[in-house]
């Protein structure tokens, strides 16, 4: 029998405002998860309007960050994308150290990966310079 830890590649919790994040625990140390959206905002919703219409949600950095750290620390981690909740990105609040540490470590993980062109398999610079319109 398979579990989410072994097969789940994408998880989008759009509109799930009444969760804290403890339910993500089965994903600890997952090496197959590629995309995670815990922004709690529905597809095509404006996050600023979302704050007015609905509360920010109850998602807890204390519950979720250790799970995400275990994922990005796992050998063979496939995670490529995380969408954080707006309240974790808000400039008006003091920075959440656990979230800042998670973002720092995730950026290091992404920077350490070698990116190859899917057509010619040539290694590309991960800093985005190859996307420049000037070239």
C-alpha positions in Angstrom: 0.0 0.0 0.0 1.3 3.5 -0.9 1.2 6.5 1.3 1.2 10.3 0.5 4.9 10.3 1.6 5.7 8.0 -1.3 3.5 9.2 -4.2 2.1 12.7 -3.6 3.8 15.2 -6.0 1.5 18.2 -5.7 -0.5 19.5 -2.8 -2.6 22.7 -3.0 -4.4 23.8 0.1 -6.2 26.6 -1.7 -9.2 27.9 0.4 -8.4 25.6 3.3 -8.5 28.3 6.0 -9.4 26.1 9.0 -6.3 24.0 9.0 -3.2 24.4 11.3 -0.9 22.1 9.3 -0.4 19.2 11.6 -2.0 17.0 8.9 1.1 17.5 6.7 3.0 15.2 9.1 2.7 12.1 6.8 4.8 14.1 4.3 7.8 14.3 6.5 11.0 13.4 4.7 9.1 13.0 1.4 11.4 12.8 -1.6 8.7 12.9 -4.2 6.8 16.0 -3.3 7.5 18.7 -6.0 5.0 21.4 -5.4 3.3 22.7 -2.2 0.8 25.5 -2.0 -0.1 26.4 1.5 -1.1 30.0 0.6 -4.7 29.2 1.5 -5.7 31.4 -1.4 -7.9 30.1 -4.2 -6.8 30.0 -7.8 -6.9 33.4 -9.4 -7.7 35.1 -6.1 -6.0 38.4 -5.1 -4.3 37.9 -1.8 -5.1 41.5 -0.7 -8.8 41.0 -1.4 -8.6 37.6 0.3 -7.6 39.3 3.6 -10.7 41.4 3.5 -13.2 38.7 2.5 -11.8 35.8 4.6 -9.5 35.6 7.6 -5.9 34.6 6.9 -6.4 31.1 8.2 -5.0 29.2 11.1 -1.9 27.6 9.4 0.8 27.5 12.0 4.5 28.0 11.2 5.3 26.0 14.4 3.4 23.0 12.9 4.4 23.3 9.3 8.0 24.5 9.2 9.6 21.4 10.9 7.8 19.2 8.4 9.0 21.3 5.4 12.6 21.4 6.8 12.5 17.6 7.0 11.4 17.4 3.4 14.1 19.8 2.1 16.7 18.0 4.2 15.9 14.6 2.8 18.4 13.0 0.4 16.9 13.1 -3.1 14.4 15.9 -2.3 12.3 16.7 -5.4 10.7 19.9 -4.0 10.8 22.7 -6.5 8.1 25.2 -5.4 6.5 26.3 -2.2 3.8 29.0 -2.0 3.7 30.4 1.5 0.7 32.0 3.3 0.4 35.7 2.9 0.7 36.2 6.6 4.2 34.6 6.5 5.2 37.0 3.8 3.6 40.2 5.2 6.0 43.1 5.6 4.0 44.6 8.4 4.7 41.9 10.9 8.0 41.0 12.5 9.8 38.3 10.6 9.1 34.7 11.7 12.6 33.2 12.3 11.5 29.6 11.5 10.0 30.7 8.2 13.1 32.8 7.3 15.3 29.8 8.1 13.1 27.6 5.9 13.3 30.0 3.0 17.1 30.3 3.4 17.6 26.6 3.4 15.2 26.1 0.5 17.0 28.7 -1.6 20.3 26.9 -0.9 18.7 23.7 -2.1 17.5 25.3 -5.3 20.8 27.0 -5.9 22.7 23.7 -5.5 20.7 22.0 -8.3 22.0 21.8 -11.8 19.4 22.8 -14.3 19.5 21.2 -17.8 17.7 22.2 -20.9 14.9 19.6 -21.6 15.7 19.7 -25.3 19.4 19.7 -25.6 20.4 18.6 -22.0 22.9 21.5 -21.8 23.5 22.7 -18.2 22.1 26.1 -17.6 22.9 28.8 -15.0 20.4 28.6 -12.1 20.6 32.3 -11.3 18.2 33.1 -14.1 20.7 34.8 -16.4 19.8 32.4 -19.3 16.3 33.9 -19.2 17.4 37.4 -20.0 15.8 39.0 -23.1 19.2 40.6 -23.9 20.7 37.3 -25.0 
